[in-house]
Amino acid sequence: MSHETLWAPWRLNYIVNAADKNAIDTPQPGCFLCRYRDDTHDAENYVVDRSEHSLIVLNRFPYNNGHLLIAPREHKATLEELSDAELLDLQQQVRRMVKLLKLVMGAEGFNIGLNLGRVAGAGLPGHLHWHIVPRWNGDVNFMPIVADTKVIPQSLDSLYQLLRADLATVAQ
């Protein structure tokens, strides 16, 4: 059985150069997800949608085109802090965004997950969030490994408009 590797060498600098590794798992002032939650400029912030308990945002530093973040509206760092209603809503939004990315982008597969804590690779360990990374056959080439460059074939602005246009077709 062959094994494929999704390389992300650009993440190593973040992991190695964390300023205060002991304080990183505590709530952070200036959390961008909390700022987006409170701001009404959804298009500028690439907030794709909101639900009762969640916020859905295009990742500004995507692993792949269409990389979404789904976070609880409240600043919570762990799964244990979520109420049953919050957890259910977040999981329903994950399912809904998979449908949307299939519809809009023709995604063939997905990497979906959580990085719980800095040691697990969390870029924002104080505010829990799911990553949804759409995948296509042959979507990773030599550029990230050899040239330290990611090729993302679509602008965030263009993708945001496409996702928003078809959002209503994937029911809550």
BAFI-3210 file (N, C-alpha, C; in Angstrom, 3 decimals, decimal comma, padded with zeros to 6 digits):
// residues 172
n [1|2|3|4|5|6|7|8|9|10|11|12|13|14|15|16|17|18|19|20|21|22|23|24|25|26|27|28|29|30|31|32|33|34|35|36|37|38|39|40|41|42|43|44|45|46|47|48|49|50|51|52|53|54|55|56|57|58|59|60|61|62|63|64|65|66|67|68|69|70|71|72|73|74|75|76|77|78|79|80|81|82|83|84|85|86|87|88|89|90|91|92|93|94|95|96|97|98|99|100|101|102|103|104|105|106|107|108|109|110|111|112|113|114|115|116|117|118|119|120|121|122|123|124|125|126|127|128|129|130|131|132|133|134|135|136|137|138|139|140|141|142|143|144|145|146|147|148|149|150|151|152|153|154|155|156|157|158|159|160|161|162|163|164|165|166|167|168|169|170|171|172]
n.u [000,848|000,673|001,813|000,808|002,179|001,414|003,080|004,060|006,102|006,317|005,134|006,935|008,611|006,833|006,248|008,783|009,645|007,985|007,122|006,526|006,240|005,003|002,885|001,166|-001,114|-003,156|-005,984|-005,687|-004,999|-006,440|-007,414|-008,006|-010,296|-012,255|-012,298|-013,284|-015,774|-017,047|-017,035|-018,581|-017,801|-017,872|-017,101|-014,557|-013,182|-013,365|-015,410|-017,386|-019,816|-022,148|-023,456|-025,734|-023,935|-021,446|-018,668|-017,599|-014,824|-012,690|-009,424|-006,681|-004,122|-003,830|-003,573|-004,405|-006,371|-009,492|-009,445|-010,982|-011,904|-013,630|-015,113|-016,050|-018,323|-017,865|-014,938|-013,204|-011,013|-010,838|-012,298|-013,767|-014,848|-016,986|-020,519|-023,119|-024,892|-023,345|-021,257|-022,695|-023,746|-021,357|-020,314|-022,364|-022,014|-019,499|-020,159|-021,941|-020,259|-018,524|-020,282|-020,763|-018,191|-017,769|-019,802|-019,189|-016,446|-015,852|-014,497|-012,672|-012,011|-011,258|-009,297|-009,964|-009,908|-008,742|-006,334|-005,232|-003,921|-000,628|001,549|000,444|000,335|-001,352|-002,241|-003,578|-003,994|-005,641|-008,258|-010,420|-010,702|-011,874|-010,275|-010,951|-009,853|-009,997|-009,409|-007,819|-007,155|-003,753|-003,147|-000,953|002,262|005,721|006,406|005,953|007,869|010,410|010,734|009,876|007,384|003,925|001,362|-001,546|-004,395|-006,462|-007,827|-008,506|-010,594|-012,090|-012,852|-014,300|-016,551|-017,733|-018,357|-020,147|-022,192|-023,363|-024,068|-026,646|-027,733|-026,930|-028,413|-029,076]
n.v [-001,180|002,145|005,274|008,567|011,822|014,863|017,612|020,337|022,462|025,180|025,549|024,880|026,997|028,557|026,784|026,309|028,873|029,981|032,471|032,484|029,591|028,435|030,055|029,999|028,396|029,664|031,946|034,370|037,836|039,975|038,087|036,952|035,607|036,237|038,966|039,055|037,921|039,952|042,043|043,729|043,629|041,441|040,598|041,792|040,459|037,891|036,284|033,684|032,632|032,658|031,049|030,126|029,308|029,354|030,452|030,932|030,994|031,975|030,750|032,837|032,071|029,666|026,059|024,904|025,764|027,105|026,498|026,358|027,731|026,748|027,924|028,126|030,675|031,800|032,455|029,781|027,242|024,464|021,241|020,277|022,516|023,244|023,462|020,970|021,838|023,755|022,127|020,359|022,189|023,183|020,850|020,337|022,524|021,940|019,708|020,980|022,871|021,169|020,156|022,570|023,229|021,062|021,543|024,167|024,090|021,576|019,725|016,755|015,329|015,618|017,078|017,156|018,595|019,145|021,026|020,626|022,558|024,062|022,259|020,407|021,703|023,894|027,004|029,050|028,559|029,316|029,656|027,441|025,707|024,213|022,841|022,781|021,370|021,340|018,814|017,581|015,206|014,980|017,544|018,630|019,738|020,035|022,607|023,659|022,193|022,288|024,972|026,480|027,643|028,151|027,216|028,660|028,555|030,439|033,597|034,860|036,713|036,184|033,488|033,777|035,242|033,326|031,245|032,559|033,106|030,611|029,716|029,618|027,352|025,162|023,899|024,969]
n.w [000,000|-000,945|000,377|000,680|001,132|002,602|002,456|004,499|004,797|005,382|007,812|009,812|010,642|012,147|014,268|015,437|016,152|018,137|020,423|023,311|024,519|026,716|027,430|025,340|025,125|026,404|026,418|023,852|023,588|021,137|019,310|016,084|015,202|017,107|016,664|014,034|014,496|015,910|014,137|011,375|008,766|006,757|004,117|003,772|005,757|004,941|005,935|005,508|006,384|009,140|012,006|014,635|016,633|015,419|013,346|010,080|008,074|005,381|005,146|005,432|004,979|003,289|003,057|000,801|-002,077|-001,158|001,541|004,574|007,801|010,670|013,459|016,958|018,010|020,470|022,422|022,891|023,953|024,030|023,281|025,398|026,571|025,020|024,673|024,272|022,307|020,937|019,936|018,267|016,376|015,238|014,039|012,223|010,566|009,500|007,907|006,158|004,877|003,528|001,614|000,244|-000,761|-002,455|-004,315|-005,326|-005,983|-006,893|-005,312|-004,618|-002,414|001,130|003,753|007,048|010,180|013,591|015,382|018,369|020,703|020,900|020,573|018,927|016,584|016,389|015,110|016,253|019,188|021,334|020,487|019,509|016,417|013,406|010,566|007,168|004,379|001,056|-001,427|-004,409|-006,960|-007,544|-006,547|-005,197|-005,914|-006,925|-006,071|-003,298|-001,860|-003,178|-004,065|-001,932|-002,117|-002,351|-004,554|-005,176|-006,912|-007,119|-006,248|-002,925|-002,811|-005,175|-004,741|-002,358|-003,253|-004,971|-003,136|-001,408|-003,219|-003,718|-001,238|-000,082|-001,196|000,237|002,763|006,146]
ca.u [000,000|001,491|001,445|001,049|002,532|001,076|004,146|003,752|007,324|006,165|004,647|008,018|009,053|005,862|006,386|010,098|009,881|006,951|007,750|006,384|005,549|004,228|001,689|000,436|-002,383|-004,126|-006,633|-004,800|-005,610|-006,361|-007,779|-008,648|-011,638|-013,140|-012,416|-014,192|-017,108|-017,615|-016,976|-019,644|-017,196|-017,652|-016,366|-013,155|-012,610|-013,626|-016,358|-018,287|-021,133|-022,269|-024,642|-025,978|-022,765|-020,197|-018,162|-016,927|-013,911|-011,631|-008,097|-005,831|-002,857|-004,371|-002,786|-004,912|-007,470|-010,749|-009,204|-011,891|-011,834|-014,934|-014,804|-017,170|-018,395|-017,240|-013,505|-013,022|-009,782|-010,871|-013,577|-014,489|-015,531|-018,162|-021,789|-023,593|-025,489|-022,246|-020,569|-023,574|-023,789|-020,063|-020,221|-023,305|-021,394|-018,456|-020,852|-022,501|-019,184|-018,064|-021,239|-020,547|-016,927|-017,991|-020,646|-018,544|-015,083|-015,672|-013,510|-012,756|-011,755|-011,031|-008,638|-010,753|-009,364|-008,444|-005,012|-005,531|-002,706|000,520|002,375|-000,251|000,408|-002,384|-001,775|-004,319|-004,406|-006,621|-009,607|-010,646|-011,255|-011,718|-009,759|-011,479|-008,950|-010,431|-008,312|-008,040|-006,095|-002,599|-003,175|000,312|003,365|007,055|006,653|006,141|009,040|011,638|010,829|009,308|006,306|002,646|000,597|-002,980|-004,828|-007,607|-007,720|-009,491|-011,761|-012,865|-013,443|-015,303|-017,758|-018,350|-018,933|-021,317|-023,251|-024,023|-024,248|-028,053|-028,118|-026,590|-029,296|-028,546]
ca.v [000,000|003,358|006,314|009,915|012,777|016,261|018,379|021,727|022,956|026,558|025,533|024,641|028,267|028,920|025,880|026,483|030,230|030,485|033,354|031,989|028,316|028,082|030,894|029,982|027,685|030,485|032,868|035,413|039,120|040,244|036,900|037,391|035,027|037,071|040,254|038,839|037,674|041,221|043,000|043,540|043,668|040,033|040,414|042,145|039,445|036,590|035,500|033,068|032,504|032,593|030,354|030,481|029,046|029,223|031,438|030,213|031,971|031,515|030,876|033,764|031,383|028,326|024,925|024,611|026,627|026,768|026,118|027,056|027,560|026,806|028,150|028,557|032,134|032,140|032,152|028,558|026,606|022,998|020,585|020,114|023,769|023,422|022,838|020,017|022,611|024,330|021,054|019,904|023,223|023,207|019,673|020,535|023,485|021,203|018,943|021,942|023,462|020,124|020,191|023,806|023,135|020,117|022,228|025,330|023,846|020,213|019,026|015,297|014,794|016,659|016,883|017,883|018,286|020,110|020,982|021,011|022,956|024,430|021,097|019,696|022,527|024,936|028,356|029,908|027,549|029,801|029,658|026,182|025,829|023,101|023,128|021,991|021,584|020,558|018,140|017,069|014,319|015,701|018,961|019,089|019,492|020,254|023,995|023,899|021,509|022,734|026,424|027,119|028,461|027,467|027,675|028,692|029,004|031,341|034,613|034,756|037,522|035,445|032,320|034,262|035,577|032,072|030,547|033,317|032,995|029,306|029,360|029,322|026,034|024,135|024,253|024,971]
ca.w [000,000|-000,994|001,333|000,193|002,170|002,365|003,089|004,844|005,425|005,829|009,195|010,758|011,203|013,183|015,411|016,052|016,628|019,049|021,408|024,678|024,331|027,901|027,531|024,081|025,224|027,121|025,479|023,356|023,238|019,707|018,526|014,845|015,086|017,931|015,975|012,908|015,070|016,352|013,043|010,380|007,435|006,433|002,864|004,028|006,649|004,321|006,725|004,538|006,992|010,594|012,498|016,031|017,468|014,674|012,407|009,002|007,489|004,482|005,738|004,675|004,722|003,015|002,592|-000,528|-002,468|-000,506|002,936|005,481|009,248|011,329|014,874|017,795|018,141|021,750|022,508|023,674|023,498|024,048|023,005|026,661|026,901|024,167|025,059|023,265|021,210|020,156|019,228|017,193|015,347|014,558|013,174|011,114|009,652|008,782|006,863|005,205|004,084|002,612|000,495|-000,507|-001,492|-003,557|-005,288|-005,930|-006,445|-007,379|-004,482|-004,708|-001,079|002,140|005,033|008,036|011,497|014,647|015,988|019,750|021,405|020,070|020,232|017,849|015,390|016,357|014,832|017,176|020,165|022,293|019,918|018,804|015,064|012,479|009,232|006,055|003,256|-000,102|-002,125|-005,750|-007,417|-008,083|-006,165|-004,622|-006,837|-006,376|-005,673|-001,867|-001,325|-003,817|-004,196|-000,747|-002,661|-002,536|-005,705|-004,903|-008,228|-007,124|-005,203|-001,851|-003,181|-006,173|-004,096|-001,404|-004,013|-005,429|-001,986|-000,951|-004,231|-003,630|000,166|000,213|-001,711|001,231|003,880|007,522]
c.u [000,890|000,935|001,778|001,348|002,100|002,094|003,689|004,972|007,239|005,670|005,783|008,497|008,131|006,073|007,686|010,245|008,782|007,618|007,699|005,570|004,713|002,917|000,757|-000,914|-003,421|-004,772|-005,727|-005,555|-005,457|-006,669|-008,529|-010,046|-012,645|-013,354|-013,394|-015,621|-017,798|-017,700|-018,096|-019,109|-016,841|-016,842|-014,880|-012,451|-012,757|-014,456|-017,416|-019,698|-021,003|-023,503|-024,804|-024,719|-021,444|-019,931|-017,365|-016,135|-012,978|-010,290|-007,241|-004,480|-003,157|-003,307|-003,168|-006,034|-008,760|-010,623|-010,063|-011,549|-013,249|-014,675|-016,069|-017,159|-017,733|-015,778|-013,307|-011,858|-009,869|-012,262|-014,423|-015,266|-016,821|-019,390|-022,171|-024,174|-024,400|-021,552|-021,402|-023,599|-022,481|-019,922|-021,188|-022,730|-020,252|-019,098|-021,369|-021,414|-018,552|-018,979|-020,988|-019,265|-017,005|-018,758|-019,872|-017,218|-014,855|-014,629|-013,754|-012,554|-011,457|-010,100|-009,421|-010,186|-009,169|-006,991|-005,197|-004,242|-001,552|001,330|001,740|-000,279|-000,625|-001,754|-002,431|-004,855|-005,451|-008,054|-009,737|-011,190|-010,922|-011,128|-010,487|-010,612|-009,420|-009,221|-008,782|-006,892|-004,973|-002,510|-001,883|001,423|004,691|007,261|006,831|007,436|010,329|011,790|010,296|008,186|005,056|001,953|-000,877|-003,617|-005,972|-007,452|-008,787|-010,752|-012,675|-013,573|-014,530|-016,619|-018,475|-019,023|-020,195|-022,483|-024,025|-024,328|-025,680|-028,479|-027,753|-027,288|-028,591|-028,793]
c.v [001,238|004,407|007,671|010,826|014,162|017,083|019,803|022,355|024,394|026,636|025,419|025,932|028,722|028,086|026,137|027,843|030,804|031,271|032,790|030,712|027,917|028,854|030,741|029,280|028,433|031,435|034,045|036,718|039,345|039,048|037,337|036,804|035,818|038,434|040,123|038,619|039,002|042,269|042,703|043,519|042,251|039,828|040,727|041,076|038,029|035,683|034,982|032,984|032,491|031,753|030,744|030,351|029,050|030,385|030,656|031,225|031,290|031,739|031,782|033,151|029,911|027,296|024,593|025,603|026,174|026,361|026,992|026,773|027,670|026,848|028,444|030,082|032,599|031,701|030,978|027,783|025,094|022,472|020,480|021,366|023,968|022,769|021,835|020,749|023,229|023,261|020,542|020,916|023,260|022,026|019,767|021,517|022,839|020,439|019,880|022,536|022,440|020,099|021,410|023,731|022,122|020,803|023,303|024,976|022,454|019,424|017,522|014,619|015,945|016,163|017,759|017,556|019,480|019,941|021,516|021,278|023,227|023,208|020,257|020,515|023,624|026,306|029,383|029,003|028,018|029,772|028,433|026,446|024,588|023,636|022,213|022,343|020,712|019,993|017,655|016,145|015,152|017,151|019,484|018,743|019,828|021,642|024,192|023,301|022,101|024,254|027,181|028,079|027,609|028,060|027,533|029,317|030,015|032,344|034,390|035,539|036,772|034,247|032,724|034,546|034,312|031,322|031,246|033,165|031,686|028,871|028,936|027,934|024,895|024,513|024,163|023,657]
c.w [000,000|-000,038|000,725|001,363|001,735|003,146|003,360|005,510|005,917|007,267|010,210|011,404|012,327|014,443|016,162|016,718|017,505|020,170|022,818|024,638|025,538|027,974|026,338|024,165|026,047|026,123|025,127|023,111|021,733|018,829|017,261|014,685|015,917|017,275|014,804|013,392|015,381|015,250|012,042|008,948|006,974|005,156|003,052|004,852|006,103|005,222|005,754|005,099|008,507|010,906|013,961|016,884|016,712|013,729|011,364|008,180|006,491|005,172|004,856|004,321|004,419|002,659|001,160|-000,816|-001,776|000,951|003,855|006,935|009,793|012,821|015,662|017,887|019,430|021,741|023,463|023,083|023,365|023,712|024,262|027,061|026,108|024,780|023,974|022,057|020,328|019,319|018,051|016,048|014,557|013,601|011,992|010,093|008,873|007,621|005,764|004,298|003,142|001,389|-000,387|-001,337|-002,631|-004,679|-006,050|-006,600|-007,021|-006,598|-004,521|-003,360|-000,133|003,230|005,996|009,403|012,388|015,049|017,399|020,512|020,458|019,660|019,129|016,561|015,299|016,127|015,727|018,282|021,160|021,799|019,010|017,404|014,247|011,184|008,255|004,854|002,095|-000,842|-003,491|-006,102|-008,033|-007,660|-005,547|-005,606|-006,158|-005,772|-004,163|-001,318|-001,876|-003,778|-002,994|-001,145|-002,807|-003,752|-005,353|-006,143|-008,262|-005,993|-004,136|-002,197|-004,150|-005,548|-003,111|-002,125|-004,500|-004,282|-001,500|-001,928|-004,102|-002,205|000,479|-000,268|-000,768|002,529|005,216|008,188]
res [m|s|h|e|t|l|w|a|p|w|r|l|n|y|i|v|n|a|a|d|k|n|a|i|d|t|p|q|p|g|c|f|l|c|r|y|r|d|d|t|h|d|a|e|n|y|v|v|d|r|s|e|h|s|l|i|v|l|n|r|f|p|y|n|n|g|h|l|l|i|a|p|r|e|h|k|a|t|l|e|e|l|s|d|a|e|l|l|d|l|q|q|q|v|r|r|m|v|k|l|l|k|l|v|m|g|a|e|g|f|n|i|g|l|n|l|g|r|v|a|g|a|g|l|p|g|h|l|h|w|h|i|v|p|r|w|n|g|d|v|n|f|m|p|i|v|a|d|t|k|v|i|p|q|s|l|d|s|l|y|q|l|l|r|a|d|l|a|t|v|a|q]
***
